[in-house]
Amino acid sequence: PATLPAENATYTAKWNANTDTAYTVEHYQQNIDDDEYTLAETDTETGTTDEDTSATAKDYTGFTAKSVTQEKIAADGSTVVKIYYDRKKITLTFDCGNGYELNATGKYGADVTTPANPTKTGYTFAGWNLELPAAFPAENATYTAEWNANTYTVKFDSNGGNGTMDSPTFTYDKEEPLTANSFTRTGYTFAGWA
């Protein structure tokens, strides 16, 4: 009223909640060496006082966000929403050939221990088809061993016979024709190779 009324009266204030009240969103990434988390980034968002926050997880390479728990937005801007991100568990497969594989598993970003060079009968290890990473990448990966076939010289011992025979070079596991036997031995008939 413009003037005091004849009786006592109570007037209650009405309030409209601010729609631009600030709150903080903190993003925590899992450590490499343990299961604790370290603050990686902080954002300031705004929303309506006393309503729920609308914080959303970010897309960090090599991380998976846990579920986000929204909070009520305090009028004084003190609300903090914490979002946690787990490092991906990565498996590296080292395909050595002939069905033989080695696996290395670790958190994204952790150091990779390079496996010892594999061995394969008749072959020399030539490396991996892709460059091996120093740290676990963001996704699982397979590395395939590359091999060079060994070459061998075959010598034929006449064992008392006469004549000569070439000593050819062969590639392992590759069929190649031999030259005909040219050895002779007086009083003997060739019976094969020992």
C-alpha positions as CSV (number, residue, x, y, z in Angstrom):
1,P,0.0,0.0,0.0
2,A,1.0,3.6,-0.4
3,T,0.1,4.3,3.2
4,L,0.1,2.2,6.4
5,P,-3.0,0.0,6.6
6,A,-5.3,-0.1,9.6
7,E,-4.1,-3.6,10.6
8,N,-0.7,-5.3,10.8
9,A,0.2,-7.2,7.6
10,T,3.1,-9.4,6.4
11,Y,4.5,-9.1,2.9
12,T,6.7,-12.0,1.6
13,A,9.3,-11.3,-1.0
14,K,9.1,-13.2,-4.3
15,W,12.4,-14.2,-6.0
16,N,13.3,-15.3,-9.5
17,A,16.2,-17.6,-9.6
18,N,19.2,-16.3,-11.6
19,T,19.8,-18.3,-14.7
20,D,23.5,-17.3,-15.0
21,T,24.8,-18.6,-11.6
22,A,28.3,-19.9,-12.0
23,Y,29.5,-23.3,-11.0
24,T,32.8,-25.2,-11.6
25,V,33.4,-28.5,-13.4
26,E,36.7,-30.3,-12.6
27,H,38.0,-33.0,-14.9
28,Y,40.2,-35.6,-13.3
29,Q,42.3,-38.1,-15.3
30,Q,43.5,-41.5,-13.8
31,N,47.2,-41.6,-13.2
32,I,49.5,-44.0,-15.1
33,D,51.3,-45.4,-12.1
34,D,48.4,-45.8,-9.7
35,D,44.6,-45.7,-9.6
36,E,44.4,-42.2,-8.2
37,Y,43.3,-39.2,-10.3
38,T,44.9,-35.8,-11.1
39,L,43.1,-32.6,-12.0
40,A,43.6,-32.1,-15.7
41,E,41.3,-29.2,-16.5
42,T,38.7,-26.9,-14.9
43,D,35.8,-25.2,-16.6
44,T,33.3,-22.6,-15.4
45,E,29.7,-23.2,-16.4
46,T,26.5,-21.4,-15.6
47,G,22.9,-22.5,-14.7
48,T,19.8,-21.7,-12.7
49,T,20.2,-21.3,-9.0
50,D,19.0,-24.3,-7.0
51,E,18.5,-26.4,-10.1
52,D,20.8,-29.3,-11.1
53,T,24.0,-28.7,-13.0
54,S,24.3,-29.9,-16.6
55,A,28.0,-30.8,-16.6
56,T,29.1,-33.1,-19.4
57,A,32.2,-35.2,-19.8
58,K,34.8,-34.3,-22.4
59,D,36.3,-36.6,-25.0
60,Y,39.9,-37.2,-24.0
61,T,42.0,-39.5,-26.2
62,G,42.8,-42.7,-24.4
63,F,40.3,-42.1,-21.5
64,T,36.8,-43.3,-20.7
65,A,34.6,-41.0,-18.6
66,K,32.8,-42.4,-15.5
67,S,29.2,-41.4,-14.9
68,V,28.6,-37.8,-14.0
69,T,26.8,-36.9,-10.7
70,Q,25.0,-33.6,-11.1
71,E,24.8,-31.2,-8.1
72,K,22.4,-28.4,-7.1
73,I,23.7,-25.0,-8.1
74,A,24.4,-22.9,-5.0
75,A,23.6,-19.2,-5.2
76,D,27.1,-18.2,-4.1
77,G,28.8,-20.0,-7.1
78,S,30.5,-22.6,-4.8
79,T,29.1,-25.7,-6.5
80,V,31.8,-28.0,-7.9
81,V,31.1,-31.1,-10.1
82,K,34.0,-33.5,-10.4
83,I,34.2,-35.8,-13.5
84,Y,36.6,-38.7,-13.4
85,Y,38.2,-40.4,-16.4
86,D,39.7,-43.9,-16.4
87,R,42.7,-44.7,-18.6
88,K,41.9,-47.3,-21.3
89,K,43.5,-50.7,-20.8
90,I,45.3,-51.4,-24.0
91,T,46.5,-54.7,-25.5
92,L,49.3,-54.9,-28.0
93,T,49.5,-58.2,-29.9
94,F,52.8,-59.2,-31.4
95,D,52.1,-61.8,-34.1
96,C,55.3,-63.8,-34.6
97,G,53.9,-66.2,-37.2
98,N,52.9,-69.8,-37.2
99,G,50.2,-69.1,-34.6
100,Y,52.6,-67.8,-32.0
101,E,51.7,-64.5,-30.4
102,L,53.0,-62.3,-27.5
103,N,50.7,-59.8,-25.7
104,A,51.5,-56.7,-23.7
105,T,48.8,-55.0,-21.7
106,G,48.9,-51.7,-19.9
107,K,47.2,-48.3,-19.4
108,Y,47.1,-45.7,-22.1
109,G,50.3,-43.7,-21.9
110,A,52.3,-46.2,-19.9
111,D,55.7,-47.3,-21.1
112,V,55.8,-50.3,-23.4
113,T,58.4,-53.0,-22.8
114,T,59.4,-54.1,-26.3
115,P,59.5,-57.9,-26.6
116,A,62.7,-59.7,-27.4
117,N,63.2,-60.4,-31.1
118,P,61.4,-63.7,-31.9
119,T,63.1,-66.6,-33.6
120,K,61.9,-68.9,-36.4
121,T,63.7,-71.9,-37.8
122,G,65.2,-71.1,-41.2
123,Y,64.4,-67.4,-41.0
124,T,66.0,-64.2,-39.7
125,F,63.8,-61.7,-38.0
126,A,63.6,-58.5,-40.1
127,G,61.5,-56.3,-37.8
128,W,57.9,-55.5,-37.2
129,N,55.5,-54.3,-39.9
130,L,54.8,-51.1,-37.9
131,E,57.0,-49.0,-35.7
132,L,56.6,-50.1,-32.1
133,P,55.4,-47.3,-29.8
134,A,57.3,-46.2,-26.7
135,A,54.0,-45.9,-24.8
136,F,50.7,-47.7,-25.0
137,P,48.5,-46.0,-27.7
138,A,44.9,-45.1,-27.3
139,E,43.6,-48.2,-29.1
140,N,44.5,-51.9,-29.2
141,A,47.0,-52.7,-32.0
142,T,48.6,-55.7,-33.7
143,Y,52.2,-55.9,-34.9
144,T,53.3,-58.6,-37.3
145,A,56.8,-60.0,-37.4
146,E,58.6,-59.8,-40.8
147,W,61.0,-62.5,-41.8
148,N,63.8,-63.0,-44.3
149,A,64.3,-66.6,-45.4
150,N,67.9,-67.8,-44.7
151,T,70.1,-69.1,-47.5
152,Y,72.3,-72.1,-47.2
153,T,75.0,-73.7,-49.3
154,V,74.7,-77.4,-49.7
155,K,78.0,-79.3,-50.1
156,F,78.3,-82.8,-51.5
157,D,81.1,-85.0,-50.1
158,S,82.2,-87.6,-52.6
159,N,83.3,-89.9,-49.7
160,G,86.2,-91.3,-51.7
161,G,84.6,-90.8,-55.1
162,N,86.0,-89.0,-58.1
163,G,84.6,-85.9,-59.9
164,T,83.1,-82.6,-58.9
165,M,79.6,-81.4,-58.1
166,D,78.4,-77.9,-57.7
167,S,77.6,-76.6,-54.2
168,P,74.4,-74.7,-54.8
169,T,72.9,-72.1,-52.6
170,F,69.3,-72.7,-51.5
171,T,66.6,-70.5,-49.8
172,Y,65.1,-72.1,-46.8
173,D,61.8,-73.9,-47.3
174,K,61.9,-73.3,-51.1
175,E,62.0,-76.2,-53.4
176,E,64.8,-76.1,-55.9
177,P,66.2,-78.8,-58.2
178,L,69.6,-80.4,-57.5
179,T,72.2,-81.0,-60.2
180,A,72.7,-84.6,-61.2
181,N,75.2,-86.6,-59.3
182,S,78.5,-86.7,-61.2
183,F,80.6,-88.6,-58.7
184,T,82.1,-92.0,-59.5
185,R,84.1,-94.5,-57.5
186,T,85.9,-97.5,-59.0
187,G,84.4,-100.7,-57.8
188,Y,81.3,-99.1,-56.3
189,T,77.8,-98.3,-57.4
190,F,76.3,-95.1,-56.0
191,A,73.7,-95.9,-53.4
192,G,72.4,-92.5,-52.5
193,W,73.3,-89.8,-49.9
194,A,73.7,-90.3,-46.2
